[in-house]
Amino acid sequence: MSGYAATATGSTAAPEGDTPPLLEVVGLSSHYGRIQALRGVSISVRRGALVALVGANGAGKSTLLRTLSGVQAASGGRVMLDGKDITRARSDQRVRAGIVQVPEGRQVFGPMSVADNLALGAYSRPRAEAAQTIERIYAMFPVLRERREQPAGTLSGGEQQMLAIGRALMARPRLLLLDEPSMGLAPQLVTEIFRAIVALARDGMTMVLVEQNAHAALSVADFGYVLETGETVISGPGRALLEDERVKRAYLGM
């Protein structure tokens, strides 16, 4: 995965500077019944930054994304979007506010065509605006144009991941949440997906990326947080975390 480092954005736009963050999470907790999945997590995401969340399975990474998108309820703490407290907002309200998640496992609508899956992502937008956006997505992922009339369930795993990202982009997100975009994909397709993520970052898209492949994620991230048992334990610029001996030993196999 070392090739990703060469295509990274190269900035360290993270919790530093005077510009207020787009997303501010303070002391966030969340439970599944009696099991506490998040324990006072605090993260900050600047506008235009790509922030990676890394850690072992069960560390709370996906739960954090689900709590940010409103699918999972918070049991404590605050979620602030552009200075507004959205901790108790419903998931549909968060989508309208600009938080859109690409879920783990793609979750495309198999019997529906590629074009119809994309159209669903723009259900709350005027048709003319959606038509312009879909052309940009087809330019980003030409295979989706070629397969636009094909049922989404017949696409390969990599093509379904492209479709899931495209469907999220149809909502014109202010904050894009990506949950394990490389899961189950062949290396060549992983490279293609990460190229798309880097291209979005270069265009100024604000993103939070959960990725089991810590090296790939930190290579392209402006800033990163390491989670363990529901807590943030290490944070810093992505390139710095790649050189951190604790991260190397625990997550990079070095």
Number of C-alpha atoms within 10 A of each C-alpha: 13 9 10 17 17 10 14 25 18 15 15 19 20 24 19 12 9 6 9 15 22 19 22 20 21 16 15 23 23 24 16 12 7 7 8 14 21 27 20 18 21 17 20 20 26 23 20 21 27 34 30 27 28 27 24 17 12 13 20 25 31 22 23 24 22 19 21 28 26 22 15 17 20 21 18 17 16 21 24 17 22 16 12 11 13 19 22 14 15 14 20 14 14 19 20 15 16 17 24 28 26 23 20 17 16 20 13 20 16 15 13 15 19 29 19 17 22 27 20 14 20 21 12 13 14 9 12 8 12 20 13 11 19 20 13 15 20 16 12 16 19 14 14 23 17 11 16 18 13 18 18 23 17 14 17 11 18 21 22 22 27 24 28 26 27 25 26 24 24 26 24 21 19 22 25 24 25 24 24 21 25 25 17 12 16 11 11 9 17 19 17 15 21 19 16 16 22 20 16 18 20 16 10 14 21 23 27 23 27 25 24 20 17 25 24 23 28 28 27 28 32 27 29 31 25 22 23 19 17 23 21 22 12 15 18 18 21 29 21 16 23 21 11 13 12 13 20 15 10 11 18 15 9 9
